[in-house]
Amino acid sequence: MSNVSAVVVNYNARRYLLPCIAALRAEGVVDVVVADNASVDGSEDAVKRADPDVTYVQTGNNLGYGAGANRGAAAADPATPYLLICNPDTIVEPGAIKAMVAALEADPRRGIVGPRIEDPGGDVYPSPRAFPRTGDAIGHAFLGLFAPGNRFTRRYRMLDWDRSTTADVDWVSGSFLVVRREAWRDVGGFDESYFMYAEDVDLCWRAHEAGWKVCFEPSATIVHVQGASTDRHPYRMILEHHRALLRFAARTTTGGPRVLLPLITIALAARVPVAWAHRLVTGRGRGGGPDRTDDPLAVK
């Protein structure tokens, strides 16, 4: 596909990176850029041997997901009207990119589209989500770890929503999305103050603020292993996750609910050791669990 540039953000994920690139090539993507956040696992040499036409960008340090994506996007072919941003541990299924581009072309105000995301076992990840009210966000933050079927989590993750039809939503996961280049320029790409987590929620938030729509396209499917890079430093990623949530809350909570920000800060600080303990006991959680952005505290 000559109208799409793909940017893969890599950090020590060589074993997943090569199949990811191969799948993009199989879908006809001509312009593939790898933005590498200082990997030390031989990723660059492996890619250059397997596919020398890939543009390989060394960012010089572990800059985080959003900053890496921005560096990759800057190196992509400027003539392509669409940017595909993805994790290295994703595999695009046949026809998915074409379906996502078609969803954008069906409405000129759609700026971002996300696909149906499955894990390798076929379980569906709740990618399309709502910007939660503060009450839902707090309820999900504290109950979601132990009672994922609670009403706050169900509302936030849109678990009772029909996922069989194309629809405009609040936000979609940044693990794999296609962005109209005009919209990307309008919002300035990812906000690099987010090292990891919430950068996708923030991107979609700013897209809405700029007048763009965000779309979920269920006919497009990708498989996401999840945690290929973040599992290397799970407890640091838990901390980064909560820092990102606080940053997003501070930037997007408006009106009367802003008086709750000190309480939100205390709540997030208290949740970090709980999440660490949950990770220690279960082996899952921020940095290794299924969600890139599990509980942004914000009011639309």
N, C-alpha and C positions, 0 to 999 in steps of 0.2 A: 504494500500500500504506500504509494508515493505521497499521500496527503497526511500521513501521520509520522511524527518523530517519537520514538520511544526512549525514555530516560529510565534506566535501572539504577537505583541507589544501592551500592554494595558496601558491606563491611564484613570481611572475613567469611563470606558465604559462597566460596568457590564451588562446592559440590552442587549447590542449587543454581548458581549463576549461569552455568553453561546450558542446562536444560531450559532455563527461562529464555535465554537468547535464542536458542534453537526453535522454541515454540513461537516466538515473535517472528522469526524469519519464515517459519512455515505458514504464517498468516500473511506473508507478503510485505512485512515492514522493511523498508529499505534503509531508513536512517535510524540506527540504534546507537545510543550513547550510554556508556557506563560511567557513572559518577562514583568514584571510589574514595571512601573516607579512610584512607591510610591502612588498607588491609595488609596483613603480613602473612597471608596463607597462600601466596602465589596466584591470586586471582588474575592479575594482569597478564602474566606469562601464559596462563592457561587459555585465556580469552584470545590473546594474540595468535596462539597456535591454532585454535579451533576456528576462529572467525576474524581474520586480520582486517576486515572492513569495518569492524566496530570502532567507533570513536571512543577512546579510553581516556577519561579525565581524572587525574589525580588531584583531589582537593587539597592535599597537603597535611590534613589532620582529620580527626574524627569530628566533623562539624555538626553531626546530627542529620536527621532525615530531610528536613525541609531545606536546610542550607545546601546539602548535597544535591537535592533535586534542582534547586535554583542554578547551581553550577552546571549541571548537566543540560538543563534547558537552554542556558546561554550558549552552549557549544553545539546545540542541535541546528539542523538546517532551518534558517529563518523563513524559508518559503513555504514550509508546511503549515497548513491552517490549524492542525490539531497536535496537541502534546499528550502523550501517554506517559504517565508517571507510575512506577511500580516498584515493589519490593523484589529482591532477587529470588525469593522462595515462592514465586507465583508461576503458574503455568496457565497460559491462555488456551481455552478450548477453541476448536475450529469455529469460525464465523463470529466470535465474540467481538472482536475489534470492529468489524464491519457493522454489526448491530449497534454498537455504542455510537459510532459515527453517524449512523442513520438516525438515532434518537436525537442527536444534536441538530442534525440538518432538518429534522421535522419541525423544529421551533427555533427561530433565529435568536430568541432570548435565552435559550438554554446554554449555559456556559460550562457546566461540569456534568459528567455522567459517570455513574458507577455501575458495575455488573453484579450479578448474583455471585456470591463467594461461597465456596465449599471447602471443607478440609479434605485431606486425602481419603478419609473414610466415607465421604459423601454427605456429612452433616452440614447443614446450611448455617452460615454465620450471619447474624443480623446486621448487615451492612447499612441499609437505609435507616436513619434514626431521626428523632425529633430533637429540636433544641428544647431541653427540659425546663419547666418551671423550677424555681428553687426548691420547693417542697419535694417534687419528684426526684430531683438530683440528689438531695440529701438522703431521702428515703432509699434510693437505689444504692448510694455510696455505702451505706451501713448495712443494708439488708441483702444487697446483691451478692456479697461474698458467701453468705450462708443460706439464703433463701431466694434463689434466682427467679422463682415464680411469683414473687411479691408484686403487688399492683403498681408500685412505683417503677420497678424495672420493666414490667410489661409495657407500660405506657411509653417510657423512654426508648426502649428497644423496638417499639412498634410490633410486638410479638403477636398481637391479634389482628394485624393489618394484612390485607390481601397482597401477597407478593408475586402474583401471577401476571400482573399487567404493568406496563410502562407507566410511571407516575412521577410527578415532581415532588420532591421531598425537601427536608431541611438540610440534611448533610449525608454524605456517603464516606465510606472508609478510604483513607489515602493509600492503602496498600496496593490498590490498582484503580486508577481512574483516568479518564480522558478529559482534557480541558481544551476548550476553544482558545486559540492563541490570543484572540482579541480580549477575551475575559482575563486570561493570564496577565496580559499587559495592564489591564485596567486595575487589577488588585495588586500588582507587583510581585506575583508569585507567592511562595510560602513566606511567612513571617519567621525570620531566622532567630528570633529570640526564643522560640520553642526548640529545645534541643531534640526532644523526642516526645511524642504523644501530644494530642490536641491541635497539632498544626493543621490537620485535615479539617477539624471542626472550625477552626479559625478561618481557614481558606474559604470554606463554604459560607460562613457567616459574612465575611467581607464581600463575597460574590453577591449574596443577596442584597447587602447594603448598597452595592453598585448597580443594582437593577437586573442582575442575572439570575436565572433559575438553575436549580440543581436537580438532576434527574436520576432515577433508578431504572435500569434496563434489565429485566429478568431473563430475557432471551439470550443474553450474553453471560457466559459462565467462565469463571477462573477457579483454579484450585490453588489454595494458599496453605503452605505447610505451617506457617506462623512461628515466630520466635527464633528463626535461624540465626539472626545476629544478636538479638536482645537477650537470649538465654545465656550468653557468655557472661553477662553482668546483671543477673536478675534483680539483686537488691538495690543496686544503683538505679536500675530502670524503674523500680517501684517509686523511689524517691523522685526521679525526674518526672514520672507520671503525675505525681501530686503537685509538684512545682508548676507543671504545665496547666493543671486544672485551676490552680490559684491565679495564674496569670490570665487565663481565659476569663475567669469569673470577674476579675478586677476590670478587664477591658470591656466586657459586654453587659454586665449587670447594670441596669439603669433605673432611674426613678427611686421610689421608696425602698425597694429591696436592697439598695446599696448600703443601707444602714446595717444589713446583715453580714457585710463582708468581714468584719472582725470575727464574728461567730463562725463563718465559713473557714477562715484561716485557722482557727482553733480546731475545728472539726477535721480539717484535712491533716493537720499536724498530728492529731490523735489517731487518725486512721492509718498513718504510715506504719507504726509498729504492729498494728493489727494485720495489715496486708503482708508485712514481713513474716509474721507468725503463720499466717495462712499459707504462704508460699513454702515455708519450712515444713509444715505438716503435710500439705497436699502435693507439693512439687509443682504447683501452678499458681499463677498470679501475675501481677504487673511485671513485665519483662519476660514472661514465659507463657502467659495465658493467651487466650484467643483474641482478646480485644486490644486494638491499638489505643482506643480512647474510650474508657469504660464509663466515666461519669462526670462529664463537664458540668460545673455548677454555673448556671447562667439563667437569665430571664430574657426572653425575646421581647 
